[in-house]
Amino acid sequence: MTSSTKKQRRFEALVLDHHVGIRAFVRSLGVDPDWVDDIAQEAFLIAFDQFDTFDSQRDFGKWIRGIAANIVRNEIRKSARRRRILNVGLSEILTGLHGEAQEVIEPIAIQSVRDCLGKLNPEPRKLIQARYRDGLSSPKLAEIYGQSAANIRQRLTRIRQELRSCLEANMVKEA
């Protein structure tokens, strides 16, 4: 029996021992039930690719759960990046309109943004205006506020989330 075959058989035995547990673990991380199997499978594929580096004295279950948790973390990051646009349909309409129709919709959208900005506390409002109205970068804002650029980006993320919630609520009211 070749070493490749031995590796495959060892790995198959570990998959049989851990496949139910890893699916339960992935589901416990808040993954949509329709995607649990895909993420678990991806974790096993990564584990198989890296199996030569796995120390057999260690706990395979803990190792595979770590891989699965990293996959879920990456999905969270991807999802956060995708959520930069509040409503894709509305954004497509607003960016694609020209002429009279835009003159009607644009004031409604602008007013909604102004209303939500007005609901912010003064400090977050100043920060968001400095970033987007004045075009200051995170490093420049960090300099001004005496904080790290990472801290400024984190604050901006929280403020954008607050604005997103407000704008979504306003869209529901308008509909």
C-alpha positions in Angstrom: 0.0 0.0 0.0 1.4 3.4 -1.0 1.8 6.2 1.5 -0.8 8.2 -0.5 -3.3 5.4 -0.1 -2.5 5.2 3.7 -3.0 8.9 4.0 -6.3 8.8 2.2 -7.6 5.9 4.3 -6.5 7.6 7.6 -8.2 10.8 6.4 -11.4 8.9 5.4 -11.6 7.4 8.9 -11.3 10.8 10.5 -14.0 12.2 8.2 -16.3 9.4 9.1 -15.6 10.1 12.8 -16.0 13.8 12.6 -18.4 14.7 9.8 -21.5 14.9 12.0 -19.8 16.9 14.6 -18.3 19.4 12.2 -21.6 20.0 10.5 -23.2 20.7 14.0 -20.3 23.0 14.8 -20.6 24.9 11.6 -24.4 25.3 12.2 -23.7 26.5 15.7 -21.7 29.3 14.2 -24.9 30.8 12.7 -24.4 29.5 9.2 -27.5 29.3 7.0 -28.6 25.6 7.1 -28.5 25.5 3.3 -24.7 26.3 3.4 -23.6 24.1 6.3 -22.7 21.1 4.1 -20.7 23.3 1.7 -18.7 24.9 4.5 -18.1 21.6 6.2 -17.0 20.1 2.9 -14.7 23.0 2.2 -13.1 22.5 5.7 -12.5 18.8 4.9 -11.0 19.7 1.6 -8.6 22.2 3.2 -7.8 19.7 5.9 -7.0 17.0 3.3 -4.7 19.4 1.4 -2.9 20.2 4.7 -3.1 16.8 6.2 0.7 16.2 5.8 1.2 19.1 8.2 -1.3 17.7 10.8 0.3 16.3 13.9 -1.4 13.0 14.6 -0.8 13.5 18.3 -3.2 16.5 18.2 -7.0 16.4 18.3 -8.3 16.2 14.7 -11.7 17.5 15.8 -10.3 20.6 17.3 -8.1 21.2 14.2 -11.0 20.7 11.7 -13.2 23.0 13.8 -10.5 25.7 13.6 -10.4 25.4 9.9 -14.2 25.6 9.7 -14.2 28.7 12.0 -11.7 30.4 9.7 -13.9 29.7 6.7 -16.9 31.2 8.5 -14.8 34.2 9.5 -13.9 34.7 5.8 -17.5 34.4 4.8 -18.4 37.1 7.4 -15.8 39.4 5.9 -17.1 38.8 2.4 -20.6 39.4 3.5 -19.7 42.7 5.2 -18.0 43.8 2.0 -21.1 42.9 0.0 -23.3 44.9 2.3 -21.7 48.2 1.4 -24.6 48.8 -0.9 -27.8 49.1 1.1 -30.2 48.2 -1.6 -28.7 47.1 -4.9 -31.9 47.7 -6.9 -32.3 51.2 -5.5 -28.7 52.0 -6.1 -28.9 50.8 -9.7 -31.9 53.0 -10.3 -30.3 56.1 -8.6 -27.0 55.6 -10.5 -28.6 54.8 -13.8 -31.2 57.6 -14.0 -30.7 60.7 -16.0 -32.8 63.8 -16.7 -36.2 64.3 -15.2 -36.7 61.0 -13.3 -33.4 61.6 -11.5 -34.5 65.1 -10.5 -37.6 63.5 -8.8 -35.8 60.6 -7.0 -32.6 62.3 -6.1 -34.1 64.8 -3.6 -35.9 62.0 -1.9 -32.7 59.9 -1.5 -30.7 63.0 -0.4 -33.3 64.0 2.1 -33.3 60.5 3.6 -29.5 60.6 4.0 -29.8 64.1 5.5 -32.4 62.9 8.0 -30.3 60.0 9.0 -27.2 62.1 9.4 -29.2 64.5 11.5 -30.1 61.7 13.9 -26.4 60.9 14.6 -24.7 62.3 17.6 -22.5 65.3 16.8 -19.1 63.5 17.1 -20.0 60.6 14.7 -21.6 63.1 12.3 -18.4 65.2 12.2 -16.3 62.0 11.6 -18.5 60.8 8.7 -18.7 64.2 7.1 -14.9 64.6 7.4 -14.5 61.2 5.7 -17.1 61.5 2.9 -17.8 65.2 2.4 -14.3 66.4 3.0 -12.6 63.3 1.5 -10.2 62.8 4.4 -8.5 59.4 4.5 -8.5 57.2 7.6 -4.8 57.9 8.3 -5.4 61.7 8.0 -8.5 61.4 10.3 -6.4 59.3 12.8 -3.9 62.1 12.8 -6.6 64.7 13.5 -8.4 62.6 16.2 -5.2 61.3 17.8 -6.2 57.7 17.2 -5.0 54.8 15.1 -6.2 54.5 11.5 -7.6 51.1 12.4 -9.7 52.6 15.2 -11.0 55.3 12.8 -12.0 52.6 10.3 -13.8 50.7 13.0 -15.6 53.8 14.2 -16.6 54.6 10.6 -17.9 51.0 10.1 -20.1 51.4 13.2 -21.4 54.7 12.0 -22.1 53.4 8.5 -24.0 50.5 10.1 -26.1 53.0 12.1 -26.8 55.0 9.0 -27.7 51.8 7.0 -30.3 50.8 9.6 -31.8 54.3 9.5 -31.9 54.4 5.7 -33.4 50.9 5.6 -36.1 52.0 8.0 -36.7 55.1 5.9 -37.0 52.9 2.8 -39.7 50.8 4.5 -41.6 54.0 5.4 -41.4 55.3 1.8 -42.6 52.0 0.3 
